[in-house]
Amino acid sequence: MGPVRGWRDDEEINLGPRQQRAVLAALLLNNGVWLSNDQLIGMVWDDPKPSAVMALRTYMYKIRKALPELDLRSKDGGYALRAELVDDCREDPLEGLTSAYFEAQRVRLGDQRLRCHEARLEREPDVVELQKHVAAHPFRERMRALLMQVLYQEGRQAEALEHYHRARALLTGQLGLEPGPELRAIHARILNGDLALPPRPEQLPPDVDDFTGRAAEIARALDVLPRTVGITGMHGSGKTALAVRIGHLVRHRFPDGQIFVRGHDVVNELLRAVGVENPAGDGAALWRQKARGKRFLVVVDDLQDAASVKDLHVPGSAVLLTSVRRWNELPGVTWLKIAGLPASEACGFFHGLAGPAVLAAEPELVAKVLARVSHLPAPIRVLGGKLAGRPHWTVAMLLRQMERETVLGEAVPSDCRAVLAPLARAHRNLTDDERHLLGCFARQDTEVINVCEAAAMSGGEVGAIEPLLESLADVHLIEPLELGRYRLPAFVKLWFQLRAPVLTS
């Protein structure tokens, strides 16, 4: 609602001389209301001449010709139009239109715009925007009180009190008035220290007591933070547990709080964590505004879309990402790839879960069990817990049950389902072609193949097979060795042995 202008796509439309634009503005300001010729003439001309009626008809003809999209109707010597109005301009309303009617509308619209802006600042307070607003409108006591409150909540008590003294000097010096009740109340509450501080988000999940290994990855992350760190690996490799462990180790570096977000609706979850409900507009820009000058630790778990975190970086705050897929298009991310634990750490983890006697009695069989699940922490936890809950079982019994389950059909024990849950999830996210190729690979007697062998076993063309293999490698279901050669992890092979189609149903 600044100057009366129009565009069609990216091209500006010629809306004619000032009086023609004034006619259009009067119709828009009375959107959907029938206006007689006399009413329109009185709005556009302060001292109309007899020729105004003919001029009005000419302007209506030219407006229809310039803007055929407008629903402009005439009836009984009057006119009306319906349009969707959006005020997205920061200039003075109705700039260039000079009649008494437009002067009054300019005052009304300016006041309306001011109240809308203040309502937004109350809903989404920001120190910089509030300081600008108070400087432009120094007698708006409510906004000055809000600025004092936000400054105090940011730990800037002296600045908040200074704003009160400036306001008092201004009001007494120019108007002979003391500050109003709202300003005085905020001032008193700051002096008494009873103004509530905003909630500090503490969303990190509990650390895992028996967390094992990953010393090199932890050291690297501690060195990189507060720059962004990404953790990638197959389902079940312990990405979330590692991110949470790192988060607890560095939480003291981020005094404004820790925010934990699942990989969906990232921006809105961040804003809700800092007290913004139902945000409007550019959420990423609002988050950067809210986090400016603060130190947050943000953990985004199971990232699904690179675009959802692309514009969230704020200097001083840190972001930890976990994702099966490595999002190489994200700038400034240090990626840590994790897989199974080293054999010694996997044995130690299993030992802590199942008990020392189990490992001491059957070390070779323990190594065999752990190798079958590729030393991944999630399935090791299930298997170790199963043995701990069956004190009369041996590792040999556990191994025999794992082998027996390959022929159980649909009668699969719940523990087996829990062991294979990470692969069930990964399997659901594959395309039919990827599932077929992976199944063909898993049914071979070899753990390493090349592209030509993969094409022969799956019945596909070599040119189409390599992208499928690369896609499977991206989600860590096969391991790339060198150009065109890939290894199948033992855990993935186990999945296909244990009737994958049944377990994903």
N, C-alpha and C positions, 0 to 999 in steps of 0.2 A: 504493500500500500504506500509505496514511495511515489515516484513519478508514474503517471499512467502510461504504461508501455505494454506491448504484447509480443509474443513469440510463437512461431509455429516451428516445432522442432528446434533447430539452432538458428533459425533465420528470424530477425526482428520484423514485425509487421508495421507498416506505416499507418498509424491511427489518426492521421490528419492534424489540423491546427488545434490550438489550445481549447477553443470552445467545443469542438467536436469531441475531444478527449474528456471535457467536463461533462458532456451529455452522457457518455459511456460510464464515467465514474458515478454520476447520480443514479443511473440504473443499477449499477453493481452494488452501491451502498444500500439500495432498497431492494435487494435481491428477492424476486418472487412477488413483489408488491406492484399493483397497477398504479401508474402515475399519469395524471391527466397532462394535456399540453401546458395548461397554466401552471401546474405544480413543477413540471420540469423547467419551464422558462424561468420561474421564480427562483429555482435552485441555481441555475447557470448564470443568469444575468441579474445584477442588483438593480439596474435601471433599464429594463427591456424596451426596445423600440418596436413599432408595429411589424417590422420585418423579421422579428424573432421567430414568429410562427413558421414562416417559409424557411428560415435558416434551420429550425429544428427538424423539419421534414427532410431537408437536404442532408443533414447530419445523420439522420436515421437510415437513409438510403445508403450513404457511404459506409456506415458502421456495418450494415448487413453485407455489403459487398466485400469489405475487408475481413470480416469475421463470419463467414457463412455457418461456422460450427455453433455459434451462439443461438440459443433458443429465444430469439427476440420476437415478440408478438405485439401486434397493434389491435386495439379494440375500442370502439366508441370514443375516438379521439384521445386515446391514451396508449401507453406502452408499458411492457414488463418483460423482464428476461430472468432466466434461472441459470445460475452458474455456481460452480464450486469455488469458493474463495479461500486463498491461502495467503497469509501475511508472512512472507519470508524476507522482507526487506528491512534494513537497518536505517534507511533514510527517513526524512520527515514525511509523514503521511500526506498524500495528495499534493505533492510538491508541484508548484507552478499554477495551481488553481486558486483563484483569488476572490470569489464571491463570498458574501457573508455566510451563506450556507456552508460552503467548504471550510471557512475559517472555524465555524462551530464544530463541523465534523472532524477537523484536524485536531481540535482540543479533545474531543471525545475519543478518537482513535488513539491519540498519544497517551491519554490516561489509561485506556484499556490495555495498550501495549505495555505500559509501565507496570500495571498490576499483574499482568500475565508473567512478565519477566521476574517480578518479585516472588510470585507464587512458585516459579521454577527454582529460584534460589533457595526458597524455604524448603522445597522438596529435595533439592540436590545442592546443598550449600558448598561453596568453593571460595576459599579466602581471596584469591586474586580477583575473581569476578565480583565478589562483595566489595572489595576495596575500590574497584572501578565505579561500582554503582553508588557507593557512599560519596565518592569524590564528585560524581556528577549530580547527585541529589542529596546535598548535605543535611537537609531538614527532614529526611525520611527516617524518623527515629526507630521504627521497627527494624529496618534493614541494618542500622547501626548497632542495634541490640543483638541482632543475629550475628553480625561480624564479630562483636565482642565475645559472644558465646563460642563461635568456631575457633577464634584465636586462643581462647582459654583451653579448649579441648585439645588443641594442638600443642599445649605446653607453653604458650606465649602469653603468659599472664600479664606481664608488664605492658605489652603492646595493647592488650585488651583494655587495661585501665587507662592507658594514655588516650585511647579513642573516646573514653567517657569524658575525660577532662577537656578534650578538644570540643566535643559536642556541647558541654556545659558552657564553655567560653563563647562558642558561636551563638548559642541560644540566648544567653544573658546579654551578650554584647549587642546583638542585632535586633532581638525581639523582646528583651527584658523578661524572658521566661526561664524558669528552671526546667531541667529535663523531665520528661513525662514519666509516668509510673513504670512503664516497661523498661526503660533505660535505667531508672533508679533500682529496680528489682534485680536486674542482671548485675549491676555494679555491686549491690549488697551481697549477692550470692557468690560473686568472685571473691570479695573480701572475706567472706565466711568460709570459703572453700567447700561449699555444698552444691556446686553446679556439677551435674552428672557428666562423667566422661563417656565418650562413645565406647561401645563394647570392643574389646580386643579379640580378634578371631584366634581361636586356639583349636584348630581343626585336624591337626596331625593325628592319625590313628596311633594306638599304642605301639611301642617298639616290640619286636619279637625277642623274648628272653633268650631263646636258644639259637639266635641268628648265627650262622656259621660262614666263615670265609669272606671272600670278596675284598681282601685287604688292599690290593692294588687299585681296584676300581674306586674304593672309598677314598684312598689317598689322592687319586686323580681328581675326583669330584670336589674334595675339600680345597684343592689347589685352584680349581677353575672358578668356583662360586665367588662372587655373585653373578658371574656370567652364566648363561643358560647351559644346563647339562641335560642331555637326553640319554635314557637307558633303554636299549633295545635287546630283544632276545625272544625265543619261542615261548609260547604259553607254558607255564609251569617252571620257568627258569628262576623265578624269584625277583622280578623287576620291581614290583610294588614294595616287597619287603626291604629291598636294597634302598629304594628311594626314601622310605620311612626311616630306616636306620640313619641315612645321611641327614635327613631333616632333623632328627633329634640331636645329632652331633653338632649341627650348626645353628640351632634355633636361637641361641643366645646372641647371634650376630644380627638378628632381625627382630628388634624390640617392638615393632608395630603389629606383629602377629604372624601366624602361619595359616595358610588357606589350602585346603585339600579339595580338589575338584575332579570328579570323574570326567571322562573324555567327551561328554556331550554338554552343549549349552554353556561353554566355558565362561564367556564374558558375563552372562547374566548371573552365574553362580559367584563369580568374583565380586560383582557389584552388590549382590545380596549379602555377601560376607562383610562388606564395609558399610552396610546399612541402607543401601539404595534399593528400594522395592519398585517394581514396574518401571524400569528405566525406559526413556524414550530417546530416539535419535541414534547417533553413532555410539554404541556401547563401548567399543575399544577406546575411543577418545575420552569418554567419561571415566573409564577406569584409569587411564593415564593421568587424568586430572585429579582423581581421588588419591592416587598413589604417589603423586608428585611430592618429593621431599620426605617420603616415608621409606621405611625398610621392611618390606614384606617378604616372606618366603612362600612361594606358590608352588604346589605340587599338582601337576595335571596328570592324572593316572589314566592309562589306556587311551591315549590320544587317537582320535579317529579321523581327524581332518586337519591338515597343516594350516589351512586358512583361519581356523578358529583361534590360533595363538599367534598368528603372524605379527600383529600390530600391538602386542600387549607389553612389550619390554619397557620398563621404567628404570632409569638409572638409580642404583642403590638397592633395588629389590632383586630377588633371584627367582628363577624358574627352574624347576626340576620336571622333566617330561619322562613318562614311560610309554613305550609303544612297541608292539610286535614289529611293526614296519619302521624302518629308518626313513625319516622325512628329509631327504637331502636338499629339498628346495628351501628349507628354513635357514635363513642366514644366522651366523653367530652362535650355532649350537655345537658344543663338544659332545660327540656321541660315544657312549661306552657300550660295547657289545658283550653280553654275558650268555653263557651256555650252561652245561653241567658243571658241577663243582669238580675240582681236582680229586683224584681217587682217594687221597689220604683225608681230605676234608669231608668227602661224602661218607667215608667209613666212620669218621668221628661224629658226624651228624647222626648217622644211623645208630651208632653206639649209644649216644645220649638218649635216643628215643626208645630203643629196644632193651637196653641194659647191657652192661659190660660182659656178662657171661655169654651172651649170644655171639658176640664178635670173637671172643677168645676161643669158643668151642668149634666154630666153623668159619674161619676167616676166608677160605677159598670160596665157599658157597655164598658168603656175604658179598664178596667181590663180584660174583656172577649175577646175583640179584640186582646189585647196583648198576652193573653194566647194562642189564636189560632195560633199565629206565634211564639210560644215558646220564646217570649221576645228577638228575634234575631234582632240586629241593622239594617241589610239591609232591611228586609221587613217593619220594623217600620218606617224607613225613607220614604219609598214609600207611606205607608198609611197616615202618618202624612202630607206629602206633598199634597196628594190627598185632604184631608180635608181642608188644608190651601187654596187650589185653588178653593174650592167650599164653599164660606162663608155662604151660606144658608143651607148647609147640617148639619145634626146632626150625632153623633156617631151611634145612632140607625139606621139611613139611611145607613151608611157605613156597619154596621153589616148585615143589611138585604140584601144589594147587595152581600156581601161575601157569604151569604147563598144561594141567588138566583143563583149565578154563578155555583153552583154544577149541575145545569140542563140546562146550556146554550149550551151544545154541543161544536161546533167549534167556536161559536160567543163569544170569550173570550176577554174582554176589555184589552187594553194594560197595564193598571195599574196592573191588575191581573197577567198578564204575568211577569211584573217586580217584583211583590211580590214573585212569585214562581221561578224566574230565578235561585237562588242558588240551589234549589232542581232539577230543570231541568238539570243543569250541573252535579249534583251528579248522577242523574238517568242514564244519558248517559254513565257514566263510570262503571256501574254495568254489571255483566254477566247476561245472561237470567235466570239462576237458582236463583241468588240473587234478581232480579226483581220479580220473581214469589213468592219467600218466603216473601219478604217485602210487596208485594201486598196482600197476604193472611193474614198477620199479621194486616195490616191497615184496612182490612174489618171486623175484629172482634170487638166485643163490649168491649173488655178489653184492657187496656194499658200495661199489664204485662203478659208475657207468659214464660213457661219453654221449655226446649228442646223437651220433649216428646209431649207437646201440639203443638209446631211448626211442628214437624214431622207429627202429625195427620192431621193438617189443610192443609199442603202443599202436603201430599201424598208421602213424602220422607222417607228414612231410618234415624233412630236416629243418626247413626254414620256419615252420610253424612251431616246432618242438622247443627250439632254444628259448624263445620268449616265455614259454610255459615253465621251463626249468628255472629261468631267472626269476619268474614270479614266485615259484615255490621257495627258491633260495632267499628271496626278500623277506619271507615270513618264517625263515629258519626251519622249514620242514625238510630241506636237503641242504647240504653244506657245499658251497663252491670251493673247489680245490685249485684249479687253474682254468684257463679259458677252455670251455667245452667239456669239463670233467666235474662230476659231482659225487658226493658221498651221502648215503642214507643213514641217519642216526638209528641206533638200535631201538630207541623208544618208539619211533615212527613205524618201524617194522613190526614191533610188538602190537601196535594198534591194529594193523591189518590182520595179524594172526588172531586177534581176539574179536573177530566179527564186528568190524567198525560199523557196517550198516545197521546192525541191531542196536549197538550202544548209542548211536546218535538219534534214535527214534524217540 
